[in-house]
Amino acid sequence: MAQIRVSVDDDMKARAEAVFGSHGLSIEQALEVFVNLTSRGNRLPFDEAMLREPKPPLTPAFGCMRGKIRVADDFDAPLEFAERG
């Protein structure tokens, strides 16, 4: 059986172990699942767009609204829509 050795930042490892642990997996088991899914599917087991630099939040969904909504200083006040034209 082959062994894979990976070096990662200590904080990153601790955060990943917490996530995997919350799903009942050790980091070794999670990496084995990743490698298994990759080799069975002959591709990454997630959307490759996740590897690219993240876009600002809400840009894809609300980009068409840019410049059309003004937020009031009072967060209890309703949003105002700019007039068309």
C-alpha positions as CSV (number, residue, x, y, z in Angstrom):
1,M,0.0,0.0,0.0
2,A,1.3,3.5,-0.9
3,Q,1.8,6.3,1.6
4,I,1.3,10.0,0.9
5,R,3.1,12.6,2.9
6,V,1.7,16.1,3.0
7,S,3.0,19.2,4.8
8,V,0.5,21.9,5.7
9,D,0.3,24.8,8.1
10,D,-0.4,23.8,11.7
11,D,-3.4,26.0,12.0
12,M,-4.8,24.8,8.7
13,K,-4.4,21.2,9.9
14,A,-6.2,21.9,13.2
15,R,-9.1,23.5,11.4
16,A,-9.4,20.7,8.8
17,E,-9.2,18.1,11.6
18,A,-12.1,19.9,13.4
19,V,-14.2,19.8,10.2
20,F,-13.5,16.2,9.4
21,G,-14.0,15.2,13.1
22,S,-17.4,16.8,13.0
23,H,-18.3,14.3,10.3
24,G,-16.7,11.4,12.1
25,L,-13.6,11.2,10.0
26,S,-9.9,11.5,10.9
27,I,-7.7,13.6,8.5
28,E,-6.3,10.4,7.2
29,Q,-9.7,9.0,6.4
30,A,-10.8,12.2,4.7
31,L,-7.7,12.3,2.5
32,E,-8.4,8.6,1.6
33,V,-12.0,9.5,0.6
34,F,-10.6,12.4,-1.5
35,V,-8.1,10.2,-3.3
36,N,-10.7,7.5,-3.8
37,L,-13.3,9.8,-5.3
38,T,-10.7,11.4,-7.5
39,S,-9.4,8.1,-8.8
40,R,-12.8,6.6,-9.3
41,G,-14.2,9.6,-11.1
42,N,-11.0,10.4,-13.0
43,R,-11.5,14.1,-11.9
44,L,-11.6,16.3,-8.9
45,P,-14.6,15.5,-6.6
46,F,-15.7,19.1,-6.5
47,D,-16.2,22.1,-8.8
48,E,-12.8,23.2,-10.1
49,A,-14.0,26.8,-9.8
50,M,-13.4,26.5,-6.1
51,L,-9.7,26.4,-6.8
52,R,-9.7,29.9,-8.4
53,E,-9.6,33.2,-6.6
54,P,-12.9,33.8,-4.9
55,K,-15.1,36.6,-6.3
56,P,-16.5,39.3,-4.0
57,P,-19.7,38.0,-2.2
58,L,-23.0,38.3,-4.1
59,T,-21.3,39.6,-7.3
60,P,-22.7,36.9,-9.6
61,A,-26.2,36.9,-8.2
62,F,-26.6,40.7,-7.7
63,G,-24.2,42.2,-10.1
64,C,-27.1,43.4,-12.3
65,M,-28.4,45.4,-9.3
66,R,-25.1,47.4,-8.9
67,G,-25.9,51.1,-8.7
68,K,-29.6,50.5,-8.5
69,I,-30.0,50.0,-4.7
70,R,-29.1,52.5,-2.1
71,V,-28.9,51.4,1.5
72,A,-30.2,53.8,4.1
73,D,-28.1,54.8,7.1
74,D,-30.9,53.4,9.3
75,F,-30.8,49.6,8.9
76,D,-34.5,49.4,9.9
77,A,-35.5,51.6,7.0
78,P,-36.5,49.9,3.7
79,L,-34.1,49.8,0.7
80,E,-34.7,52.4,-1.9
81,F,-34.5,51.6,-5.6
82,A,-33.0,54.1,-8.0
83,E,-35.3,55.4,-10.7
84,R,-35.0,53.8,-14.1
85,G,-34.0,56.0,-17.0
